[in-house]
């Protein structure tokens, strides 16, 4: 009874803090401008199932995709066992499904153990790739000590949790022959290799080891669930939302600004004469997170920090300062800073800082070629280009701060309808010159 009470208290504490964090994340995303996305639902569902659930875009790079797939499948399937943990914790039972599933329970448990070993193997290889082989995309400028530590902490935690499962199952198998409380599961292949190490221990010690491993695993799962809300591993859940709400237009399509579109239509007399007068235009482009759409902020929380976008960016590859991954990470960091300030009763967006300038420089956004390589590379359909374009629009239209060459081009387009300084009448004279 005491264990049941402790379990209920532990579960309630975890739910309280996880819910609190989820509410904070939701309010941070709502800092963005309103945007209605409810079109083409079958296509959106297809994207979610193929890209987020089916890992479709991951397999453009086979080795990391295979490792990630092992962890992903292990996460989905092994956590089915957590359901049994929860029921056992609440009811005070032990392996409650075993009597009902009979021999199939043994099959399931062996599958779970195989996946646990696969997850353990994948995590070890990923740690080697990050810390021994030191792949370039994991050691670029924006991957400071915290992003690297965050990834390592998750991988090490997963290794420890998988080891806890093996130790729990090994001690459980020995106890099945000593204590009737422990339901028979049949031989579990992988954990049986550990039984020879444990079988010389007395029953009370084995019960302590089994219970300790059980509690360690369930507290580890609950702690992991809370930790990932502060981590880049939040993409485990957010990837499904991001792929559903991702842009469906062709990748070369850039959204028009409704305020500018309405103004142009008004100048050309294309608006409805009986329509209500347009509201005073707000800020052109984006200077801070509240100028971006909620969908852009959702994407920032979905980022896996894998660096595929930056590794494909031609500007970054030629030594320029731009890193699409950094753009997304900076957006998330600024959003977190503003949300924390508001939650503490502070000034929020009125803190004297802004996304543009304090986090992202003009040099970075001006280096972008709008080629969409980063959008194509992202395994969960994040669009860094949308944020870059909005920041550049602010610089160009609110600050007139674009490079001099750009301003000359803008002026030529405005006066001559072309990037070159030729009048419309002179533009095609070369075609009528016999010497050409």
C-alpha positions as a Markdown table, in Angstrom:
| # | Residue | x | y | z |
|---|---|---|---|---|
| 1 | Unk | 0.0 | 0.0 | 0.0 |
| 2 | Unk | 2.9 | 2.4 | 0.8 |
| 3 | Unk | 4.4 | 1.7 | -2.6 |
| 4 | Unk | 1.1 | 2.5 | -4.3 |
| 5 | Unk | 0.8 | 5.7 | -2.4 |
| 6 | Unk | 4.4 | 6.7 | -3.3 |
| 7 | Unk | 3.7 | 5.9 | -6.9 |
| 8 | Unk | 0.5 | 8.0 | -7.0 |
| 9 | Unk | 2.4 | 11.0 | -5.4 |
| 10 | Unk | 5.3 | 10.6 | -7.9 |
| 11 | Unk | 2.9 | 10.4 | -10.8 |
| 12 | Unk | 0.9 | 13.4 | -9.7 |
| 13 | Unk | 4.1 | 15.5 | -9.2 |
| 14 | Unk | 5.3 | 14.6 | -12.7 |
| 15 | Unk | 1.9 | 15.4 | -14.3 |
| 16 | Unk | 1.8 | 18.8 | -12.5 |
| 17 | Unk | 5.2 | 19.9 | -13.7 |
| 18 | Unk | 4.8 | 18.5 | -17.2 |
| 19 | Unk | 1.4 | 20.3 | -17.6 |
| 20 | Unk | 2.9 | 23.5 | -16.3 |
| 21 | Unk | 5.6 | 23.4 | -18.8 |
| 22 | Unk | 3.2 | 22.5 | -21.7 |
| 23 | Unk | 1.1 | 25.5 | -20.8 |
| 24 | Unk | 4.2 | 27.7 | -20.9 |
| 25 | Unk | 5.2 | 26.4 | -24.3 |
| 26 | Unk | 1.7 | 27.0 | -25.7 |
| 27 | Unk | 1.7 | 30.5 | -24.4 |
| 28 | Unk | 5.1 | 31.2 | -25.9 |
| 29 | Unk | 3.9 | 29.9 | -29.3 |
| 30 | Unk | 0.9 | 32.2 | -29.0 |
| 31 | Unk | 3.2 | 35.2 | -28.8 |
| 32 | Unk | 3.3 | 34.9 | -32.6 |
| 33 | Unk | 0.8 | 36.5 | -34.9 |
| 34 | Unk | -2.5 | 34.7 | -35.6 |
| 35 | Unk | -2.5 | 32.6 | -38.7 |
| 36 | Unk | -5.3 | 30.3 | -40.0 |
| 37 | Unk | -4.2 | 26.9 | -41.3 |
| 38 | Unk | -7.1 | 24.6 | -41.9 |
| 39 | Unk | -6.8 | 23.8 | -45.7 |
| 40 | Unk | -5.9 | 20.6 | -47.5 |
| 41 | Unk | -6.3 | 18.4 | -44.5 |
| 42 | Unk | -5.7 | 15.1 | -46.3 |
| 43 | Unk | -2.3 | 16.3 | -47.5 |
| 44 | Unk | -1.4 | 17.6 | -44.1 |
| 45 | Unk | -2.3 | 14.2 | -42.5 |
| 46 | Unk | -0.3 | 12.5 | -45.2 |
| 47 | Unk | 2.8 | 14.6 | -44.4 |
| 48 | Unk | 2.4 | 13.9 | -40.7 |
| 49 | Unk | 2.2 | 10.2 | -41.2 |
| 50 | Unk | 4.9 | 9.9 | -43.8 |
| 51 | Unk | 7.4 | 12.5 | -42.5 |
| 52 | Unk | 6.9 | 12.5 | -38.7 |
| 53 | Unk | 5.6 | 9.0 | -38.1 |
| 54 | Unk | 7.2 | 7.3 | -41.1 |
| 55 | Unk | 10.6 | 9.1 | -40.9 |
| 56 | Unk | 10.5 | 9.5 | -44.7 |
| 57 | Unk | 13.0 | 12.4 | -45.0 |
| 58 | Unk | 15.4 | 10.9 | -42.5 |
| 59 | Unk | 16.7 | 8.2 | -44.9 |
| 60 | Unk | 18.4 | 10.7 | -47.2 |
| 61 | Unk | 21.4 | 9.9 | -44.9 |
| 62 | Unk | 21.3 | 6.2 | -44.3 |
| 63 | Unk | 23.6 | 5.7 | -41.3 |
| 64 | Unk | 22.1 | 8.4 | -38.9 |
| 65 | Unk | 18.6 | 7.5 | -40.2 |
| 66 | Unk | 19.1 | 3.8 | -39.3 |
| 67 | Unk | 20.3 | 4.7 | -35.8 |
| 68 | Unk | 17.5 | 7.2 | -35.3 |
| 69 | Unk | 15.0 | 4.6 | -36.5 |
| 70 | Unk | 16.2 | 2.1 | -33.9 |
| 71 | Unk | 15.8 | 4.6 | -31.1 |
| 72 | Unk | 12.4 | 5.8 | -32.5 |
| 73 | Unk | 10.9 | 2.3 | -32.8 |
| 74 | Unk | 12.3 | 1.4 | -29.4 |
| 75 | Unk | 10.8 | 4.5 | -27.9 |
| 76 | Unk | 7.3 | 3.7 | -29.4 |
| 77 | Unk | 7.3 | 0.0 | -28.6 |
| 78 | Unk | 9.1 | -0.2 | -25.3 |
| 79 | Unk | 6.9 | 2.5 | -23.8 |
| 80 | Unk | 4.0 | 0.1 | -24.2 |
| 81 | Unk | 5.6 | -1.6 | -21.3 |
| 82 | Unk | 5.3 | 1.6 | -19.3 |
| 83 | Unk | 1.5 | 1.2 | -19.5 |
| 84 | Unk | 2.0 | -2.0 | -17.5 |
| 85 | Unk | 4.3 | -0.2 | -15.1 |
| 86 | Unk | 1.6 | 2.4 | -14.4 |
| 87 | Unk | -1.2 | -0.1 | -13.9 |
| 88 | Unk | 1.1 | -2.2 | -11.6 |
| 89 | Unk | 2.1 | 1.0 | -9.7 |
| 90 | Unk | -1.5 | 2.0 | -9.1 |
| 91 | Unk | -3.0 | -1.4 | -8.4 |
| 92 | Unk | -0.1 | -2.9 | -6.5 |
| 93 | Unk | 0.2 | -5.8 | -8.9 |
| 94 | Unk | 3.2 | -7.2 | -10.7 |
| 95 | Unk | 3.2 | -7.8 | -14.5 |
| 96 | Unk | -0.5 | -7.6 | -14.6 |
| 97 | Unk | -0.8 | -8.6 | -18.3 |
| 98 | Unk | 1.2 | -11.8 | -17.9 |
| 99 | Unk | -1.6 | -14.1 | -16.8 |
| 100 | Unk | -3.9 | -12.8 | -19.5 |
| 101 | Unk | -1.5 | -13.0 | -22.5 |
| 102 | Unk | 0.0 | -16.4 | -21.6 |
| 103 | Unk | 2.8 | -17.4 | -24.0 |
| 104 | Unk | 2.4 | -14.3 | -26.1 |
| 105 | Unk | 3.6 | -12.2 | -23.1 |
| 106 | Unk | 7.0 | -14.0 | -23.4 |
| 107 | Unk | 7.1 | -13.1 | -27.1 |
| 108 | Unk | 6.4 | -9.5 | -26.3 |
| 109 | Unk | 8.9 | -9.2 | -23.6 |
| 110 | Unk | 11.6 | -10.7 | -25.8 |
| 111 | Unk | 10.7 | -8.2 | -28.5 |
| 112 | Unk | 11.0 | -5.4 | -25.9 |
| 113 | Unk | 14.4 | -6.6 | -24.8 |
| 114 | Unk | 15.6 | -6.9 | -28.4 |
| 115 | Unk | 14.6 | -3.3 | -29.0 |
| 116 | Unk | 16.2 | -2.2 | -25.8 |
| 117 | Unk | 19.5 | -3.7 | -26.9 |
| 118 | Unk | 19.0 | -2.0 | -30.3 |
| 119 | Unk | 18.4 | 1.4 | -28.6 |
| 120 | Unk | 21.5 | 0.8 | -26.4 |
| 121 | Unk | 23.6 | 0.1 | -29.5 |
| 122 | Unk | 22.3 | 3.1 | -31.4 |
| 123 | Unk | 22.9 | 5.4 | -28.5 |
| 124 | Unk | 26.5 | 4.3 | -28.0 |
| 125 | Unk | 27.2 | 4.7 | -31.8 |
| 126 | Unk | 25.6 | 8.2 | -31.7 |
| 127 | Unk | 27.8 | 9.2 | -28.7 |
| 128 | Unk | 30.9 | 8.0 | -30.6 |
| 129 | Unk | 29.8 | 10.0 | -33.7 |
| 130 | Unk | 29.3 | 13.2 | -31.6 |
| 131 | Unk | 32.2 | 13.0 | -29.2 |
| 132 | Unk | 34.9 | 10.8 | -30.8 |
| 133 | Unk | 34.4 | 11.3 | -34.6 |
| 134 | Unk | 33.2 | 14.8 | -33.9 |
| 135 | Unk | 31.1 | 15.2 | -37.0 |
| 136 | Unk | 31.4 | 18.8 | -38.2 |
| 137 | Unk | 27.7 | 19.6 | -38.1 |
| 138 | Unk | 27.6 | 18.8 | -34.3 |
| 139 | Unk | 30.6 | 21.2 | -33.6 |
| 140 | Unk | 29.7 | 24.3 | -35.5 |
| 141 | Unk | 29.6 | 27.8 | -33.9 |
| 142 | Unk | 26.0 | 27.7 | -32.6 |
| 143 | Unk | 26.5 | 24.2 | -31.1 |
| 144 | Unk | 27.8 | 25.6 | -27.8 |
| 145 | Unk | 28.4 | 23.6 | -24.6 |
| 146 | Unk | 24.7 | 23.4 | -23.8 |
| 147 | Unk | 23.4 | 22.0 | -27.1 |
| 148 | Unk | 26.2 | 19.4 | -27.1 |
| 149 | Unk | 25.6 | 18.5 | -23.4 |
| 150 | Unk | 21.8 | 18.3 | -24.0 |
| 151 | Unk | 22.3 | 15.7 | -26.7 |
| 152 | Unk | 24.8 | 13.7 | -24.7 |
| 153 | Unk | 22.6 | 13.7 | -21.6 |
| 154 | Unk | 19.6 | 12.3 | -23.5 |
| 155 | Unk | 21.7 | 9.5 | -25.1 |
| 156 | Unk | 23.4 | 8.6 | -21.7 |
| 157 | Unk | 20.0 | 8.6 | -20.0 |
| 158 | Unk | 18.5 | 6.3 | -22.6 |
| 159 | Unk | 21.5 | 3.9 | -22.1 |
| 160 | Unk | 21.0 | 3.8 | -18.4 |
| 161 | Unk | 17.2 | 3.3 | -18.7 |
| 162 | Unk | 17.8 | 0.3 | -21.1 |
| 163 | Unk | 20.3 | -1.2 | -18.6 |
| 164 | Unk | 17.8 | -0.8 | -15.8 |
| 165 | Unk | 15.2 | -2.8 | -17.8 |
| 166 | Unk | 17.7 | -5.6 | -18.3 |
| 167 | Unk | 18.7 | -5.7 | -14.7 |
| 168 | Unk | 15.0 | -5.6 | -13.6 |
| 169 | Unk | 14.1 | -8.5 | -16.0 |
| 170 | Unk | 17.2 | -10.6 | -14.9 |
| 171 | Unk | 16.4 | -10.3 | -11.2 |
| 172 | Unk | 12.7 | -10.9 | -11.9 |
| 173 | Unk | 13.5 | -14.2 | -13.7 |
| 174 | Unk | 15.4 | -15.5 | -10.7 |
| 175 | Unk | 12.7 | -14.4 | -8.3 |
| 176 | Unk | 10.0 | -16.2 | -10.3 |
| 177 | Unk | 11.3 | -19.5 | -8.8 |
| 178 | Unk | 11.6 | -18.1 | -5.3 |
| 179 | Unk | 8.5 | -15.9 | -4.7 |
| 180 | Unk | 4.9 | -16.5 | -5.9 |
| 181 | Unk | 4.3 | -12.8 | -6.2 |
| 182 | Unk | 6.5 | -12.8 | -9.4 |
| 183 | Unk | 4.5 | -14.1 | -12.4 |
| 184 | Unk | 6.2 | -16.5 | -14.7 |
| 185 | Unk | 7.3 | -14.9 | -18.0 |
| 186 | Unk | 9.3 | -17.7 | -19.6 |
| 187 | Unk | 12.9 | -17.2 | -20.6 |
| 188 | Unk | 13.9 | -13.7 | -21.7 |
| 189 | Unk | 16.9 | -14.1 | -24.0 |
| 190 | Unk | 18.9 | -11.0 | -23.5 |
| 191 | Unk | 18.4 | -10.5 | -19.7 |
| 192 | Unk | 19.1 | -14.2 | -19.1 |
| 193 | Unk | 22.8 | -13.4 | -19.7 |
| 194 | Unk | 22.8 | -11.4 | -16.5 |
| 195 | Unk | 21.1 | -14.1 | -14.3 |
| 196 | Unk | 24.3 | -16.0 | -13.7 |
| 197 | Unk | 25.8 | -12.8 | -12.1 |
| 198 | Unk | 22.7 | -12.3 | -9.8 |
| 199 | Unk | 21.5 | -15.8 | -8.9 |
| 200 | Unk | 23.9 | -16.2 | -6.0 |
| 201 | Unk | 22.3 | -13.3 | -4.2 |
| 202 | Unk | 19.7 | -13.9 | -1.5 |
| 203 | Unk | 16.0 | -13.3 | -2.2 |
| 204 | Unk | 15.7 | -10.1 | -0.2 |
| 205 | Unk | 18.7 | -8.5 | -2.1 |
| 206 | Unk | 17.2 | -9.6 | -5.4 |
| 207 | Unk | 13.8 | -8.0 | -4.5 |
| 208 | Unk | 15.6 | -4.8 | -3.6 |
| 209 | Unk | 17.5 | -4.8 | -6.9 |
| 210 | Unk | 14.3 | -5.6 | -8.9 |
| 211 | Unk | 12.3 | -2.9 | -7.1 |
| 212 | Unk | 15.1 | -0.3 | -7.3 |
| 213 | Unk | 15.4 | -0.9 | -11.1 |
| 214 | Unk | 11.6 | -0.7 | -11.5 |
| 215 | Unk | 11.4 | 2.6 | -9.6 |
| 216 | Unk | 14.5 | 3.9 | -11.4 |
| 217 | Unk | 13.0 | 3.2 | -14.7 |
| 218 | Unk | 9.6 | 4.7 | -14.0 |
| 219 | Unk | 11.0 | 7.8 | -12.4 |
| 220 | Unk | 13.5 | 8.0 | -15.2 |
| 221 | Unk | 10.7 | 7.9 | -17.8 |
| 222 | Unk | 8.7 | 10.6 | -15.9 |
| 223 | Unk | 11.8 | 12.7 | -15.5 |
| 224 | Unk | 12.7 | 12.3 | -19.1 |
| 225 | Unk | 9.2 | 13.4 | -20.1 |
| 226 | Unk | 9.6 | 16.6 | -18.1 |
| 227 | Unk | 13.2 | 17.2 | -19.2 |
| 228 | Unk | 12.5 | 17.0 | -22.9 |
| 229 | Unk | 10.1 | 20.0 | -22.6 |
| 230 | Unk | 13.3 | 22.1 | -22.0 |
| 231 | Unk | 15.4 | 20.2 | -24.5 |
| 232 | Unk | 15.7 | 20.0 | -28.3 |
| 233 | Unk | 14.2 | 16.5 | -27.9 |
| 234 | Unk | 10.8 | 18.1 | -27.6 |
| 235 | Unk | 10.8 | 17.4 | -31.4 |
| 236 | Unk | 9.6 | 13.8 | -30.4 |
| 237 | Unk | 6.2 | 15.4 | -30.0 |
| 238 | Unk | 6.4 | 18.7 | -31.9 |
| 239 | Unk | 7.5 | 17.1 | -35.2 |
| 240 | Unk | 3.9 | 15.7 | -35.6 |
| 241 | Unk | 2.4 | 19.2 | -35.2 |
| 242 | Unk | 5.0 | 20.9 | -37.4 |
| 243 | Unk | 4.6 | 18.4 | -40.3 |
| 244 | Unk | 0.9 | 18.8 | -40.1 |
| 245 | Unk | 1.0 | 22.6 | -40.2 |
| 246 | Unk | 4.0 | 22.8 | -42.6 |
| 247 | Unk | 3.7 | 24.9 | -45.8 |
| 248 | Unk | 2.2 | 23.0 | -48.7 |
| 249 | Unk | 3.1 | 25.4 | -51.5 |
| 250 | Unk | 6.0 | 24.7 | -53.8 |
| 251 | Unk | 9.3 | 25.5 | -52.1 |
| 252 | Unk | 10.1 | 28.4 | -54.3 |
| 253 | Unk | 6.9 | 30.2 | -53.2 |
| 254 | Unk | 7.3 | 33.2 | -50.9 |
| 255 | Unk | 4.3 | 34.5 | -49.1 |
| 256 | Unk | 3.1 | 38.0 | -50.0 |
| 257 | Unk | 2.5 | 40.6 | -47.4 |
| 258 | Unk | -1.3 | 41.2 | -47.1 |
| 259 | Unk | -0.8 | 44.8 | -46.1 |
| 260 | Unk | 1.3 | 45.6 | -49.2 |
| 261 | Unk | -1.0 | 43.5 | -51.4 |
| 262 | Unk | -4.0 | 45.5 | -50.2 |
| 263 | Unk | -2.2 | 48.8 | -50.7 |
| 264 | Unk | -1.2 | 48.0 | -54.3 |
| 265 | Unk | -4.8 | 46.9 | -55.1 |
| 266 | Unk | -6.1 | 50.1 | -53.7 |
| 267 | Unk | -3.6 | 52.2 | -55.8 |
| 268 | Unk | -4.7 | 50.3 | -58.9 |
| 269 | Unk | -8.4 | 50.6 | -58.1 |
| 270 | Unk | -8.9 | 46.9 | -57.7 |
| 271 | Unk | -10.5 | 47.0 | -54.3 |
| 272 | Unk | -14.2 | 46.9 | -53.6 |
| 273 | Unk | -15.5 | 50.4 | -53.3 |
| 274 | Unk | -18.0 | 49.3 | -50.6 |
| 275 | Unk | -15.4 | 47.5 | -48.5 |
| 276 | Unk | -14.5 | 48.9 | -45.1 |
| 277 | Unk | -11.3 | 51.0 | -45.1 |
| 278 | Unk | -8.2 | 49.0 | -44.4 |
| 279 | Unk | -6.8 | 49.1 | -40.9 |
| 280 | Unk | -3.7 | 51.1 | -40.2 |
| 281 | Unk | -0.8 | 48.8 | -41.4 |
| 282 | Unk | 1.3 | 47.4 | -38.6 |
| 283 | Unk | 5.0 | 46.6 | -38.7 |
| 284 | Unk | 6.4 | 45.5 | -42.1 |
| 285 | Unk | 8.3 | 42.2 | -41.7 |
| 286 | Unk | 9.6 | 41.0 | -38.3 |
| 287 | Unk | 11.9 | 42.5 | -35.7 |
| 288 | Unk | 11.0 | 40.3 | -32.8 |
| 289 | Unk | 9.2 | 37.0 | -32.1 |
| 290 | Unk | 5.7 | 38.6 | -31.8 |
| 291 | Unk | 6.1 | 39.8 | -35.5 |
| 292 | Unk | 6.4 | 36.2 | -36.7 |
| 293 | Unk | 3.5 | 33.8 | -37.0 |
| 294 | Unk | 2.7 | 31.2 | -34.4 |
| 295 | Unk | 3.6 | 28.6 | -37.0 |
| 296 | Unk | 7.1 | 30.0 | -37.2 |
| 297 | Unk | 7.4 | 29.7 | -33.4 |
| 298 | Unk | 6.0 | 26.2 | -33.4 |
| 299 | Unk | 8.7 | 25.3 | -35.9 |
| 300 | Unk | 11.4 | 26.7 | -33.6 |
| 301 | Unk | 10.2 | 24.3 | -30.8 |
| 302 | Unk | 10.2 | 21.4 | -33.3 |
| 303 | Unk | 13.9 | 21.8 | -34.3 |
| 304 | Unk | 16.0 | 18.7 | -33.7 |
| 305 | Unk | 19.3 | 20.7 | -34.0 |
| 306 | Unk | 20.5 | 18.0 | -36.4 |
| 307 | Unk | 22.3 | 20.5 | -38.6 |
| 308 | Unk | 21.2 | 19.1 | -41.9 |
| 309 | Unk | 19.9 | 22.5 | -43.0 |
| 310 | Unk | 23.2 | 24.2 | -42.3 |
| 311 | Unk | 25.3 | 21.4 | -43.9 |
| 312 | Unk | 23.3 | 22.0 | -47.1 |
| 313 | Unk | 23.3 | 25.8 | -47.0 |
| 314 | Unk | 25.4 | 27.2 | -49.9 |
| 315 | Unk | 26.1 | 30.4 | -48.0 |
| 316 | Unk | 27.4 | 28.5 | -45.0 |
| 317 | Unk | 29.5 | 26.2 | -47.2 |
| 318 | Unk | 31.2 | 29.2 | -48.7 |
| 319 | Unk | 32.2 | 30.6 | -45.3 |
| 320 | Unk | 29.5 | 33.1 | -44.7 |
| 321 | Unk | 28.0 | 33.6 | -41.2 |
| 322 | Unk | 24.5 | 32.3 | -42.0 |
| 323 | Unk | 23.4 | 29.1 | -40.4 |
| 324 | Unk | 19.8 | 28.2 | -40.8 |
| 325 | Unk | 20.0 | 26.0 | -37.7 |
| 326 | Unk | 21.1 | 29.0 | -35.7 |
| 327 | Unk | 18.2 | 31.1 | -37.0 |
| 328 | Unk | 15.8 | 28.6 | -35.6 |
| 329 | Unk | 17.7 | 28.1 | -32.3 |
| 330 | Unk | 17.9 | 31.9 | -31.8 |
| 331 | Unk | 14.2 | 32.2 | -32.4 |
| 332 | Unk | 13.4 | 29.6 | -29.8 |
| 333 | Unk | 15.9 | 31.1 | -27.3 |
| 334 | Unk | 14.3 | 34.6 | -27.7 |
| 335 | Unk | 10.8 | 33.1 | -27.4 |
| 336 | Unk | 11.9 | 31.3 | -24.2 |
| 337 | Unk | 13.4 | 34.5 | -22.8 |
| 338 | Unk | 10.3 | 36.6 | -23.5 |
| 339 | Unk | 8.0 | 33.9 | -22.1 |
| 340 | Unk | 10.0 | 33.5 | -18.9 |
| 341 | Unk | 10.0 | 37.3 | -18.4 |
| 342 | Unk | 6.2 | 37.5 | -18.8 |
| 343 | Unk | 5.7 | 34.5 | -16.5 |
| 344 | Unk | 7.7 | 36.3 | -13.8 |
| 345 | Unk | 5.7 | 39.4 | -14.2 |
| 346 | Unk | 8.4 | 41.2 | -16.2 |
| 347 | Unk | 8.3 | 43.4 | -19.3 |
| 348 | Unk | 8.5 | 40.6 | -21.8 |
| 349 | Unk | 9.0 | 42.2 | -25.2 |
| 350 | Unk | 9.7 | 45.6 | -23.7 |
| 351 | Unk | 13.1 | 44.5 | -22.3 |
| 352 | Unk | 15.1 | 46.5 | -24.8 |
| 353 | Unk | 16.1 | 43.4 | -26.8 |
| 354 | Unk | 14.9 | 42.0 | -30.0 |
| 355 | Unk | 15.3 | 38.9 | -32.2 |
| 356 | Unk | 16.9 | 41.0 | -34.9 |
| 357 | Unk | 20.1 | 42.6 | -33.7 |
| 358 | Unk | 20.5 | 40.9 | -30.3 |
| 359 | Unk | 20.2 | 37.4 | -31.5 |
| 360 | Unk | 20.3 | 37.4 | -35.3 |
| 361 | Unk | 22.5 | 39.9 | -37.2 |
| 362 | Unk | 21.9 | 41.6 | -40.5 |
| 363 | Unk | 25.0 | 39.9 | -41.9 |
| 364 | Unk | 23.4 | 36.5 | -41.4 |
| 365 | Unk | 20.1 | 37.3 | -43.0 |
| 366 | Unk | 21.7 | 39.2 | -45.9 |
| 367 | Unk | 23.8 | 36.1 | -46.8 |
| 368 | Unk | 20.8 | 34.0 | -47.6 |
| 369 | Unk | 20.2 | 33.2 | -51.3 |
| 370 | Unk | 16.6 | 32.1 | -50.8 |
| 371 | Unk | 17.5 | 28.8 | -52.5 |
| 372 | Unk | 15.4 | 26.7 | -50.1 |
| 373 | Unk | 18.2 | 24.1 | -49.6 |
| 374 | Unk | 17.6 | 24.3 | -45.8 |
| 375 | Unk | 13.9 | 23.7 | -46.3 |
| 376 | Unk | 14.5 | 20.7 | -48.5 |
| 377 | Unk | 17.1 | 19.2 | -46.1 |
| 378 | Unk | 15.0 | 19.5 | -42.9 |
| 379 | Unk | 13.7 | 16.0 | -41.9 |
| 380 | Unk | 10.6 | 17.5 | -40.3 |
| 381 | Unk | 9.7 | 20.3 | -42.8 |
| 382 | Unk | 10.9 | 23.3 | -40.8 |
| 383 | Unk | 11.2 | 26.5 | -42.9 |
| 384 | Unk | 14.0 | 28.8 | -41.7 |
| 385 | Unk | 13.6 | 30.8 | -44.9 |
| 386 | Unk | 10.3 | 32.2 | -43.8 |
| 387 | Unk | 11.9 | 33.8 | -40.7 |
| 388 | Unk | 14.8 | 35.1 | -42.7 |
| 389 | Unk | 12.5 | 36.7 | -45.3 |
| 390 | Unk | 10.4 | 38.4 | -42.6 |
| 391 | Unk | 13.6 | 39.8 | -40.9 |
| 392 | Unk | 14.9 | 41.1 | -44.2 |
| 393 | Unk | 11.5 | 42.7 | -44.9 |
| 394 | Unk | 11.8 | 44.6 | -41.7 |
| 395 | Unk | 15.3 | 45.8 | -42.4 |
| 396 | Unk | 14.3 | 46.9 | -46.0 |
| 397 | Unk | 10.9 | 48.5 | -45.3 |
| 398 | Unk | 11.1 | 49.8 | -41.8 |
| 399 | Unk | 14.8 | 50.7 | -41.4 |
| 400 | Unk | 15.9 | 51.2 | -45.1 |
| 401 | Unk | 18.9 | 49.3 | -43.8 |
| 402 | Unk | 19.6 | 47.0 | -46.7 |
| 403 | Unk | 23.0 | 47.0 | -48.4 |
| 404 | Unk | 23.6 | 49.9 | -50.8 |
| 405 | Unk | 23.6 | 47.6 | -53.9 |
| 406 | Unk | 20.2 | 46.2 | -52.8 |
| 407 | Unk | 18.8 | 49.7 | -52.4 |
| 408 | Unk | 19.9 | 50.6 | -55.9 |
| 409 | Unk | 18.2 | 47.6 | -57.2 |
| 410 | Unk | 15.0 | 48.4 | -55.3 |
| 411 | Unk | 15.0 | 51.9 | -56.7 |
| 412 | Unk | 15.5 | 50.6 | -60.2 |
| 413 | Unk | 12.6 | 48.2 | -59.9 |
| 414 | Unk | 10.4 | 51.0 | -58.6 |
| 415 | Unk | 11.3 | 53.4 | -61.3 |
| 416 | Unk | 12.2 | 51.2 | -64.3 |
| 417 | Unk | 10.4 | 47.9 | -63.4 |
| 418 | Unk | 13.7 | 46.0 | -63.7 |
| 419 | Unk | 16.8 | 45.6 | -61.6 |
| 420 | Unk | 18.8 | 47.5 | -64.2 |
| 421 | Unk | 18.8 | 51.3 | -64.6 |
| 422 | Unk | 17.1 | 51.4 | -68.0 |
| 423 | Unk | 13.8 | 53.0 | -68.8 |
| 424 | Unk | 11.1 | 50.7 | -70.2 |
| 425 | Unk | 11.5 | 52.5 | -73.6 |
| 426 | Unk | 15.3 | 51.8 | -73.8 |
| 427 | Unk | 15.3 | 48.3 | -72.4 |
| 428 | Unk | 14.9 | 46.5 | -75.7 |
| 429 | Unk | 16.9 | 48.8 | -78.0 |
| 430 | Unk | 19.6 | 46.1 | -78.3 |
| 431 | Unk | 17.1 | 43.9 | -80.2 |
| 432 | Unk | 16.7 | 46.4 | -83.0 |
| 433 | Unk | 20.4 | 47.2 | -83.4 |
| 434 | Unk | 21.5 | 45.5 | -86.7 |
| 435 | Unk | 25.1 | 45.2 | -85.4 |
| 436 | Unk | 24.0 | 42.9 | -82.6 |
